């Protein structure tokens, strides 16, 4: 430990946690940094929570954002956007500083979350993937374990009723949007209620009165208000924000107007349509960065309401709340991830396998079990969620029997002295040619992480790029020539993962 770090710890100043350091506690905000990435936080009292080695089966509230970058929360370092409710949950529980999505685009990432499988076990690594009839999901696992299961918001990974819809895939109750394209709209004309299409009256005939995130929150609040603690529940709140369309209620946007550099988005307005997907996002926006900041502020407010309902019902102490995002920040419909520092210190965003595309905000709180103010630096990913929740639900072997290849984090979150075995975290993304929704698959990119080492391969026949995330979290310097044996090892592993994935693609 360096003299500077010892000094910072002694004085109680904030420190920046190295991307691959040991676990520690979140400290108070400061400009002092050591290593990277910096994790901004507010002061945390010494925890009085006793970490348990065994616990009652928790309720689970899984909150998933859509295209929120690592850097768009206060707790992960944003200098302008305020997220007090989410920050409070991180201070009350733990922040995985090296938490990763399942992919850099929506559908494979969400299927990884729901099936516990990384890219090597998905039948496709393109954004065209859907669940297949007969697939078994996290919702199935928890329903079979005696949980009430409910989904509020976007599904997007199965649209055939009776085969791959949410209720066939294990959710006993759901309200929200079925298809990814429908979920692009912040003011939908209709939603689904237990597989029945119902209109949204406030959005009839082009009106914009029913904000999707507000609707999802209200439905979740109603569900939570019905819980009495007798039967555990799994509530999956799948928001469609801050993905495009870029829109939010004015009360959330107003504090951010004038706070960012802005490039107006024209959409279909004027003689020349905007080049960035105007058919998908036709409405012009004068201050898209301010509006997207408002979208995140709205989400934070809604999270605060959900936590408040748990407290009101006396359920918070034994509820595991997980908050994360499905992939990195987008540049669609006026989105400007660089202008709003959406990926924090990382390079790239959505559709990239650099850290900006897959490193996510990843927060877990469980007041009766998880020690407060903890930063966990073990690399974890979406595929780990299903095995973790299976073990906590009393079904430690079920996820693996259902085909999951993630690892359980149950002991890790209950005991901060636990170490995960070394492994390679793996991602692959098959990019579509031309329009990102063309359905025509081009190159397949691959990425892997072992310890501090991160490898990228731009195509299956391309050379491996190698990065040392401890010293280069922004992946600016390829060190494959300095460490040829490590690069060669990753190349061999990537080839083996392609062979593995080919078996699952059949």
N, C-alpha and C positions, 0 to 999 in steps of 0.2 A: 504494500500500500504506500503511495507516495506521501511525501511530507505535506503537499498541498491538500490532498484529500483528508489526511489526519487533522489538519487545521480547520478545514471546512466542517468536518464532523464535530470537532470540539466546540466550534462557535455556533453550531446549529444553522449555518447558512445552507442555502439550497445547493445541491450538486446535480450535475448532469450524469445520468447513469450510462455507463458504457453499454453498447449494444449487446455485449455478450458477458457482462460481469455477473457476479453472484447476486442473490436476492438481497434486497435492502428495503428501507422504508422511504416513503415519499416525504420530502422535506419542504421547507418554505421557499417561496419564489425569490429568485435572485438572478443576476446576470452572470454569476460565476458558473463556469462550466469545466467539466473534466471528461474527456472522451466525447462520445456522440452515440445516439442522438440525445439532445437535451430534452428532459421531461419537465415541463413547468408544472408547478403545483402550489397549493397554499399550505399554510401551517397545519400540522397534524399533531394532535395531542398523543402522548404515549398511550399505546393500546392497553386496555384492561381486559380485552377479550382473551379467553383461554382457548387455545387451539385444541380441538378434540380429535381423537383418533377414531372415534366412532360417532355417528350422529343419526338422528331420525331421518327418514326419507324426506328430502326437502321438496316443497313446491318449487317449480321452475318457471321463471319469467324470462324468456329469451327474446331480446329486442335486437332486431337486425335493421340497420340503415342501408340505404341503396346508394352506392357510389360516394360514400363519405371517405375522404382521405385521412391518413394518419394524423395530419397536422391541423385538423379543423376543429379541435376541441381546446378549451383552455388548459386542461390537464396535460395535453400533449404538446403544448407550447404556442398556441395561436395568440398573437399579441392584440387582436382586435375582437374576434368573436368571443362572446361570453356564454359559457355553458355551466352555470353554477350547480345545477341539479346533477348533471352527469359527473362533474368534478367531485361533488360531494360523495357520490357512490364510489368513485375510485379511492377517495380518502378513507371511506368507511370499510373498504374491502381491499382488493388488489388490482393492480394494473399489470398485464402481461406486456412488457416492453418489446417483446419479440413475438407478438401474436400475428398469425398469418391467415388470410382467407384461403379458400380451396382453389381459387383460380383468379384470374385478372378480369373476368367477365362474369355476368350474373348467373346464367343457368348452371354451368359446371360447378361454380362455387357453391351455389345453394344445394345442388344435389350432393356434393361432398359433405355439406353440413348435415343433410337429412339422412345420409346413408353411412357416414363414417368412413368413406373411401376417399383416398387421395387419387390423383390423376391416373396412377397406374392401374386402378381398378374401375375406372369409368369407361363406359362403352363408346364414349366420344369425348374429345376435349375441346370441341367447338361450342359456340354459344347456341347452336341449334339443338343441343342435347335436351331430351326430356326423360323423365322416369319411364320405365317400361312396365307393362302389366306384369304383376307378380313381384315387383321390387318391394323390399321391406324397408321401412323407414324408422327414424327416431320416434315418430308419433305412434307407429305400430308397437314398438318396444315398450313405450311408457303406458300406452293403453292396456297392453297385455299385463303390465305390472300393476294395474289397478288405478292408474292416473286418469283424471278427466283431461282430455286433450282438446285444445282449441287453437284455431289460427285466425288472426285478425290482420288483414292487409293482403299483400301480394303473394300469390303462389308461384305462377309462372313456369313451373317445371313439370306440368302434366295437365293436359286440356281435354282428354277423352273421358267423358262421363261414364262411370261404371268400370273404368280401367285404371286411369291415372289421376283422377280428380282428387282434391284434398280429402274428401270423406272416404274414398276408397283407399287412400294412402294413410289412413290411421287417425285422422282428425274427426272427433265426434261432433264438433261444432266449428263452423267457419263463416266469416263474413269478410268480403273483400273483393279483390280483382283476380281474375283467373289467368289472363294472358299477359306476357311481358309488354306487348305493344299497348294494350289497354292501360297498363300500369304507367305508361309514360305521361298520362294526363293527371294533373293535380285536381281537376274538377270533373270527375267522371259523370257521365249521364246515367250510368247504371252500375250496380254492384251485384254480387252474389250473396245470398243468405241461405246457407246449407244447400248449395247447388241450385237454388232457385234465383233466376235473374229478377232483380227488383230495381225500379227507377230511383234516381236520386232527385227528388222534387226540386230542390234548390238549384239544380243545374239543368233543368229542363230548358230546351230551346236556346242553348248557348249561354244561359245564365251561369254565374260563377259564385254561387253562394255556399256550396258544400265542399269545403277543402278536404281532400282525401285523408290527410294525416289526422285531422280533427275527427273525422268519421271513424277511422280505425281506433283512435284513442277512446272515443265515447263507447264503442262496442266492447273494448277491453275493460273499461271501467265498469260497465254493466256486468260483465262476466266475473270480475274480481269481487264485485259487491255481492255476488251470490254465493261466494265460497265461505265456508264456516270452519275450515281446518280439520274436518273429519276425514275427508278424502283428499289426497294430494292432487295437485293439478299441474299441467304443463300448458302454459299460455305462450304461444309464439306470436309476437307482434312484429309483423314484417312490413315496415314502412317503405314507401316508394320515393322517399326524399333523402338527400338533396339531388337525386337524379332529375334530369329534365322531364317534363317541362319546368323551367325555372319560374316559380311563383310561390308566394306566401302571403298571408294576411298582412296588411299594411302596418299593424301595430308592432309586428316583429321586424319589419324591414326598416321602418323610419329611423331607428337609432344608428343604422349603418349607412345611410345615404351620405355621400360625400367622404366616406372613410377609405375608399379604395380607388385606384386608377380604374377607369371604365372605358370599354369599347362597346358602344351601343350595338345591339343585335337587331338586325332588320327583319329576320324571318321572311315572310312573303310580302312584306310591305315595300312599296316603291317599285320602280321600273325593273330593278335587278334583284332577284331573291338572294338572300344571304347564302353563302356557300356551305354553311355548316348545317346540313340536314333540315332545310326549311319545310319540307313536306311533313316531317315528323313534328317539328316545333315551329308553327307558322306565325306565332304572335311576336311582335317586336317588343324589345325590352331596352329601355334607355340605360339602366344601371344594373346589369345582370349580376355583378359581383356583390353589390349591396343586397340584392334580392336573395342570392344564394346564402349569404350570411344570415339573412332573416329566416330562411328555411331551416337552418341549423338551430337558430335561437328558438324557433317554434318547436322543433323536435325536443330540445332540452326542456322547454316548458311542459310538453306533454309527458315526458319521462317523469318530471316532478309530480304530475297529477297521478300517474300510476303508482309511484312510490307512496304518495299520500293515501291512496286507497288501500294499499297493503297495510299501512300503519293504522288506518281507521278500523280495518277488520281484524287487527291483531295478528296479522300473518307475516309481517316483515321478517321477524327474527328467524323463522324457518323457511324463508324463501331465498333460493339461489337466483340472483339476478345476473344475467350475462348480457353485456352490450358489446356489439361489434358491427362491422360493415362488410358487405359482400365482395367489394373490390375497390380499387383505387379511384381517384376523382376523374370525372369526365370533362370533355371539352365540347359537349353537344349543346345545341340550342342557346349559345351564348356563354356557355361555361368557360371559365378562364382559370384553370387550376394553378398556373404559374402566378397570375396576378393576385390570387388570394392565398398563396402559399399552402395549397390544400394538402400536399403530400409532405409537409414539414421539411425535414432535411434530406429527403430522399429523391432519387431521380425517377422520372417517368410517372405514369398514371394508368388509368384504365387501358387495357389491351397491351400492357407491358408486363414482363416478368421481372423487371427491376423492382427494387423495394417499394417504389412509389405505387406500383400496381397491385401489390399483394400484402405489404405490411399494413396492418389495420389497427385502429383503436380496439382494445380487447380488455374489457373490464369485468370483474366478477366480484359480487358482494353477497355474503351470507352471514348476517350479524352474529348468529349463535355459534358460528364455526370458523370463519375466515378471519385471521388477524388483521386488524385495521392498519391502513397506511403502508401496505406492502407492495413493493415492486418485484415482480418475478421476471427474471431474464432468460429462463429456459425457453428455447424456441418451441412454439406450439402452433397448431393449425386446426382448421375446421374439422378435419377428419377425427380429431381427438374428442370432439364434443359428445358424439353418440356413445362411445365407450365409457366416457366419464359419467354421463347421466345414467347409463345402464348400471354401472357399479353403485352409484349413489341410490338408485331405485331398488337395489337389492337383486339385480340381475347381472352379475359381473361377467358372465360368459356369453350373454345373449348377443351382444353387438358383434363379436367375432363370429359367432355361428351364423349371423345374418350377412356376413361378408365384409364387415368393417376391418380396416387395417390401420386405423388410428390407434393411439394408446390412451389408456385411462389416465386422467389427471387428478382423480379423486384423492389419492394420498398426497399429491403435491399441494392441492389447495387446502387440505386439512392440516398439513404439517410442513412448515417452511424449511425444515431440514431435509426434506425428501429431494432426491436427485433423480432425474429421468435418465434412462440409459441412452447412450449416444446412438443416433440414427441419422439417416438422411431424410429431410423433408423434401418432398418432390412436387413439382408442378409441370404441367404441359398445357399449351394453348394452341389450338389450330385456328389460325387467323383466316377470316373469310376475305375473299378477293373483292376489291372495289368497295361497294356499299357494305358496311359492317354487318348488315342483315341479309346479304345476298344469298346465303346458303351454299356458295361455291367455296370449297375449302382450298386454301393456299398452303403456305408453309406452316410447320408445327414447331413452335418454340419450346424449349425446355429450361428448367431451372432447378437447382438443388441447393440445399444448405446442410452442412455438417459442421457443428460447432461454430467457429467464427468464419468458416469458409463458405462463400457463395459462388456458384458456378452458373453460367448462362450459355445456352447454345441457340443461336438465332434460327437455325434450321437443323434438321436431323443430320445433314452432311457437313455442317459448318464446324469450324474449330471452337473449342470451349474457351470462353472467357472466364477468368478467375479473379475474385475480389476478396480482400481481407476486410470484413465488415467492422472489426474492432477499430481499425485505423482509417477505414475508407467506407463509412456507411452510405455515402452518396454514390458509390460504385463508379468513381471517376478514373481509377487506374487499374487496368487489366494487368495482373501479375502472373499470368500463365507462363510466360517465358522464364520468369525467375523460379517458378515452382512447377516444372513440367510433369513431375510424377503425380502431383496432386491433381493437376488438370487432366492427366491421362486416366486417373482413377475415376474422376467424375464422368469422363467420356464413356468409360466402360459401364459405369452404373446407368448412365442415360440410355445406352443401347439395350441393357437388360430391362429397363423400365418400359421401353417401347415394345419389347417382346411380350412382357407381362400384359401391357395394355391391349395388345393385339388379341390376346386370348379372351379378354373381357368384351372386346368389340364384336365378337361373333354372335 
